[in-house]
């Protein structure tokens, strides 16, 4: 059996150990220190906006703190994109609030502006003004920022931008993660850069950052003893993990280029294959980091199903994965309100994520291409026999 080809594995740049050794040499191993400060500064400079960044233990933690700062509490409602990973929705429940899920649109696979406004109007008519909107840049693809931001502003509802998968992506030249009231980043092991596990909250002023730091360090009051007037959380990133992040930031621009090359590889690979569409930017306004390259197989034009292809790749020790199962179809959220049609459901049923790591070798790409050609060659022969 040949070596495993992973969907999206960590890719070290080489200088991570330098920052880790500095943390050990200076005994900065706590959730504070020069690497934490430096990592936050590196991220703020990369985003190229007047933002303040808070390094945290996970993107989920960042989203939770964003909801708190937006005033979300028990019994409130928060609108959330249904086509996403569960971490986008779970923190709503942490706050005792209720998620209201909204369908996707087919161009970016992200939250649909029409279904979003329908949801807002209906919740208001029912006496529930949503306290926040969570929109996701799925697989690194920016959502329809102008439309979604305009609707949020029209109804004066704070927009929380889940850019966990979109570091390095831009919309009209502006970095994803900087459009909303707050932005969320993730550095999980499978993301475009990693701190092993970690995330960050992107704020727009010092007060928001100070509040996030306070809440993420157990909300300890200014006193010589341990005194607490608020519920706090143990969410701060360690100085060692931040050291990994500092090394990863040095190679982030290169990682974006490499992920986009993987996407281009799949576009070329599927160019002449009937019934397959590679997920790509709808216009030049969108620039995706293509964290994960994904395809849709048209059930009316392809005899190959996503599961056929997934199993064929698995047989060759190559990892692939179905698209996110929409939140409104998850058992835990079966009672939640939902607005829209079946775009997200059909994407889930007909889509597949393919190996997209920035460390894919030419040999690995060749192996992937061989399996794909073999699977679709069978389809061609079946079509020939039928005709």
Buried (B, 14 or more C-beta within 10 A) or exposed (E): EEEEBBBBBBBBBEBBEEBBEBBEEEEBEEBBBBBBEBBBBBBBEBBEBEBBBBBBBBBBBBBBBBBBBBEBEEEBBBBBBBBBBEBBBBBBBBBEBBBBBBBBBEBBBBBBBBBBBBBBEEBEEEEBEBBBBBBBBBBBBBBBBEBBBEBBEEBEBBBBBBBBBBBBBBBEEBBBBBBBBBBBBBBBEBBBBBBBBBBBBBBBEEEBBEBBBBBBBBBBEEEEEEEEEEEBBEBBBBBBBBBBBBBBBBBBEEBBEBBBEBBBBBBEBBEEBBBBBBBBBEEEBBBBBBBBBBBBBEBEEBBBBBEBBBEBBEEBEBBBBBBBBBBBBBEEBEEBBBBBEEBBBBBBBBBBBBBBBBEBEEEBBEBBBEBBEEBBEBBEEEEEEEE
